[in-house]
């Protein structure tokens, strides 16, 4: 591999793969001048990986993975150790309290998250919450749901009060008791259904508004796309599937 990655002719620099002892995911191709001192090489690496010059030990490996040299002398030119293109320069961080130790730079779950109470956040200026409040004061309609008053009206064409129906999900059967807009609910059209069994949520009264009458827990208000009308007789509770 080294023979295929020779230095550029007339260039006194070399391109090496740099790895780090603490940052397992760190791998970068870095070009170094052979005339740089080892200390200058370490300073360049410090800016890339965070290990201080004084805490840094360097090892040079060839393209087969064999160690070529331990680089200790900061005063020597880097070229003294005969690095070739394609070689790997490995950074060892000797400082146990280094910012690179313990996986802090790789595993964000180890970082303590900043938290703030809802009360303290509410007192701050320039937050997204304050922006929304100001926006709502200036133009309340901007934050209202963009649902048209005639939403799903076309689906109510064939749904009439008194129709037998089946409601999804669950194929729950019942009778249509209401069709139209519901002022206490979101804009658009709704269908009120009285289930044959206590599978509902109320007795026809929702959010303080009565839309129809039915036994408790038999009523529900759903969108028309959840309702199919047709020949849906009440199911026999004693009917069992044949084995």
Buried (B, 14 or more C-beta within 10 A) or exposed (E): EEEEBEBEEEEEBBBBBBBBBBBEEBEEEBEBBBEBBBBBBBBBBBEEBBBBBEBBBBBBBBBEEEEBBEBEEBEEBBBBBEBBBBBBBBBBBEBEEBBBBEBBBEEEEEEEEEEEEEEEEEEEEEEEEBEEEEEEEEEEEEEEEEEEEEBBBEBBEEBEEEBBBBBEEEEBBBBBBBBEBBEEBEBBBBBBBBBBEEBBEBBBBBEEEEBBEBEEBBBBBBBBEBBBBEEBEEEEEEEEEEE
